Amino acid sequence: MDKFTLSKDNTALLIVDIQEKLAVVMDQKQKVTVNCLHLIEAAKLLYIPIIVTEQYPEGLGPTIYDIKEAIPVYRPLEKVTFDCCKSDGFLRKTASLKRTHIILAGMETHVCVLQTCLSLLKENYSVHLVSDAVCSRKKDDFQTGRELMRDAGAVITCTEIVLFQLLENAGTLEFKEISKRIK
């Protein structure tokens, strides 16, 4: 059951390739952005490490403004591999966080998110794919990518499940802050 449980002490947030030229062609851009911002805010409040990646930023542009501005220390890991784990330094950075669970969000579900998820599972991380914080240009690609990750062993979840698992209790300052955001 540990695979299904998130806590602020065992978790890191990974946001994959939410970049200007990629996001503009996504029908679900607004929903994904809002949900990623909720996840980022919870991570900041609970001192959960955040990793942001950018796929070939010279071609796809930087991370979108709203996400970039929400990140406390914006140092994206640039890559040209679809799989973040095959990018120089990514696995070293992830291992240095000493976390066992990865909250996974980003673009595109069936390409970079999928390949990264599969490699993280192979590296023995518990991966929580936030279904409403990922997207692809085509609905079938999104659904197929999500199903493949589930079949491979990822936990398919949503933003509010993640938030409330991490918060654990009502009545805290962190709970009040997050509650205001999601109303």
Phi, psi and omega in degrees: 000342181303326180303329185268356188250125176257143169220159182296339183273342184246009194236145169232154179254128177242121178247116188258115162056044174271082189247157188309304187283341176276316183297326185298337181262008182262124176298328184264017184308312185296313180298314180298317180298311180301315181292323175296321177296323174298314180297318179297316181298317177297318179299318179296313181297326186257007179058044176266129181296146181238131173243133177239135176243157174227126177274118176038068185299336177297329180262322185260359180079176180282174172305143181301151187307310184302318179291313181303316181290334182280337182286126183300315177233104186272100175224081183293147172272114180278145182211161170238350174278146176292318180279114180305324184295339179268002178273145180305124173086348184297308182295325177296315179297315181296315180297325182296339180284342180055047177242148182256342184242136179241124171273122188246125178220159174142200186225148339271146186307316188270000182241265186295319180295313180299308184297322177294316179302311182299318179291321177297320176297318179297330178275007177073025170274148168274121184252127176251102178280118181274098191301328179265012176234022173225156177200164172226165178296322183250138182301318180298320178296317178302309183296317180295317178299315179297315180296319179297318178295318177299313180297330180282345177122001177287151173272123177268124187221188175222169186305311184293324175300313180300311183302312185285331172296317181291322182290322178067321186228147169273161175091352179275163176301318180298317178300315181298319179296313181292321179302319178299323182292322190264359179289000000 
